[in-house]
């Protein structure tokens, strides 16, 4: 088996679903695995705007998105060095 490539890549994923939500698609799996391998990953999903946050007390879907975003950010690998 060849040695792994020591280069770190910058990777961007654009997805129609929120990262960390219940419905997980291929880009979520790929983004997570690339980040775990040390690459710099940006996962763009549907926006969470101030208008969404104004509805946080009335809309369960908005609360789920806020929680899933916070969970995803807390579980990101920390850069070494």
C-alpha distance (Angstrom), angle and dihedral (degrees) to the residues before:
residue distance angle dihedral
X1 . . .
X2 3.84 . .
X3 3.78 120.3 .
X4 3.82 114.5 -97.8
X5 3.78 117.5 -97.9
X6 3.84 106.9 -100.3
X7 3.83 93.3 -150.2
X8 3.77 120.0 108.5
X9 3.78 115.4 -138.0
X10 3.78 130.8 -153.0
X11 3.79 107.0 -132.5
X12 3.81 129.6 -174.2
X13 3.80 123.7 -164.3
X14 3.82 122.9 -170.7
X15 3.79 114.3 -160.6
X16 3.79 138.6 173.2
X17 3.81 92.7 -138.2
X18 3.78 132.4 66.7
X19 3.80 117.2 -99.8
X20 3.80 110.6 -111.9
X21 3.81 94.8 18.5
X22 3.79 124.7 132.3
X23 3.81 92.9 -100.8
X24 3.79 105.4 67.9
X25 3.80 120.9 -171.6
X26 3.80 132.7 -172.1
X27 3.79 95.9 -87.3
X28 3.81 89.8 59.0
X29 3.79 92.2 54.5
X30 3.79 92.6 44.6
X31 3.82 93.2 47.7
X32 3.80 92.2 49.9
X33 3.81 93.9 47.8
X34 3.80 93.4 46.4
X35 3.83 90.4 50.3
X36 3.80 91.0 48.7
X37 3.81 88.6 53.6
X38 3.79 90.2 57.1
X39 3.79 101.6 -99.2
X40 3.81 122.4 136.7
X41 3.81 105.4 -111.0
X42 3.79 130.8 -171.7
X43 3.80 115.5 -171.5
X44 3.81 113.5 -165.3
X45 3.77 115.7 -162.8
X46 3.77 135.6 161.2
X47 3.82 111.3 -44.0
X48 3.78 126.0 -98.4
X49 3.80 102.7 -149.7
X50 3.82 134.4 -177.7
X51 3.82 86.4 -101.7
X52 3.82 88.7 60.3
X53 3.80 91.9 47.5
X54 3.82 90.3 52.7
X55 3.82 87.2 61.4
X56 3.80 96.0 47.5
X57 3.81 93.1 108.3
X58 3.81 93.6 50.1
X59 3.78 104.9 34.9
X60 3.80 122.9 64.6
X61 3.82 91.8 -166.7
X62 3.81 90.2 59.5
X63 3.83 91.2 49.1
X64 3.81 89.9 51.8
X65 3.82 91.2 50.4
X66 3.81 92.3 49.6
X67 3.82 91.7 48.4
X68 3.81 93.4 46.3
X69 3.81 91.8 48.8
X70 3.81 91.5 49.9
X71 3.81 91.8 47.2
X72 3.80 92.5 49.1
X73 3.80 92.3 50.2
X74 3.82 92.6 49.7
X75 3.82 93.0 51.7
X76 3.79 98.1 51.3
X77 3.79 116.4 121.6
X78 3.79 111.5 -103.9
X79 3.81 116.8 -123.3
X80 3.78 113.3 -110.2
X81 3.77 122.2 -128.4
